């Protein structure tokens, strides 16, 4: 993938209903309740990292993203 496309993709992911809905469980404190802030979280297919940024924002310290690509 052309690395310049990541900026466009990240912008779309930030507001598109599909990606927003996928991140909603982590944004809702009641859904995160069973997990401690030091839980290890692996985001497979992390793409542009929007989910990882949300996880950081809500307090998860141990998060890792995994994505396959030629330019990553």
C-alpha positions in Angstrom: 0.0 0.0 0.0 1.2 3.5 -0.8 2.1 5.1 2.6 0.5 8.4 1.6 -2.9 6.6 1.6 -2.6 5.9 5.3 -3.4 9.6 6.2 -6.6 9.4 4.1 -7.5 6.0 5.4 -7.0 7.2 9.0 -9.3 10.2 8.5 -12.0 8.0 7.0 -11.7 5.4 9.9 -11.9 8.2 12.5 -15.5 9.1 11.6 -17.0 6.2 9.4 -19.8 4.5 11.2 -18.3 1.0 10.7 -15.0 1.8 12.4 -16.7 3.9 15.1 -19.0 1.0 15.9 -16.0 -1.4 16.1 -14.3 0.8 18.7 -17.4 1.4 20.7 -17.0 -1.5 23.2 -13.6 0.0 24.3 -15.0 3.5 24.5 -17.8 2.4 26.9 -16.6 2.1 30.5 -19.2 -0.6 31.3 -17.8 -2.8 28.5 -14.2 -2.3 29.7 -15.1 -3.1 33.3 -13.9 -6.7 33.3 -10.5 -5.6 32.0 -7.9 -3.9 34.2 -5.9 -1.0 32.9 -2.8 -3.2 32.8 -4.4 -5.9 30.7 -2.5 -6.8 27.6 -4.5 -5.9 24.4 -3.5 -7.1 20.9 -5.2 -5.3 18.0 -4.8 -7.6 15.0 -5.3 -5.8 11.7 -4.6 -2.5 13.3 -4.3 -0.6 10.0 -3.8 3.0 10.7 -3.9 2.6 14.5 -7.1 4.4 15.3 -8.2 1.6 17.7 -4.7 1.7 19.4 -5.1 5.4 19.9 -8.5 4.9 21.5 -7.1 2.2 23.8 -4.3 4.6 24.9 -6.9 7.4 25.5 -9.1 5.2 27.7 -6.1 4.1 29.8 -4.8 0.7 28.5 -1.1 0.8 29.0 -0.2 -2.5 27.4 -1.4 -2.5 23.8 0.2 -3.8 20.7 -0.9 -3.5 17.1 -0.2 -6.1 14.4 -0.7 -5.6 10.7 0.9 -7.0 7.7 2.0 -4.7 4.9 5.1 -4.0 2.8 5.6 -0.5 4.1 4.9 -1.1 7.8 
